[in-house]
Amino acid sequence: MTSDALSKLPTPTDLAVQWAPLTEMDLELVVAIEKQCYSHPWSLGNFKDALKAGNWTQGLKTDGAWIGYFVAMSVLDEVHLLNITVAPAFQRQGWARCLMQALSLCAHTHQATSLWLEVRQSNVRALKLYTAFGFEQVGVRKDYYPAGRNQREAAVVMRLALNSSQ
């Protein structure tokens, strides 16, 4: 992308953005974003199941378009990030960090002591984001993610302590 093209991309301060929960009416658009972003995207059924289970589903919208969203599950005093995605047109603009901050604030509000996630070992951008956000690697799950052609990829398990006594 040329520097002229980059300068024309919207920045977080240029957009009228609002927080919104994901609803069943949004899922077709969200699944379309998933398909643009991942080799093994969540399906419509995965999102419907997340909504039915009462998982936290929150996102950022502008002019009717989804910038990004997350799905997280709260269990006792822990929160597990299940999915976080930023639409391709909005990547590398700080939106993932914004989503992580919102998730962290929500977890604090619900008195969670830690945030957990798994990330593909090959997802260097996400690993950098999570590490910069304060997550620490606590393990690896071998053969966790599908990787195509009957292959599997390891997941890095990460944890963010939300309580200084942890």
Disulfide bonds with the S-S distance in Angstrom:
none
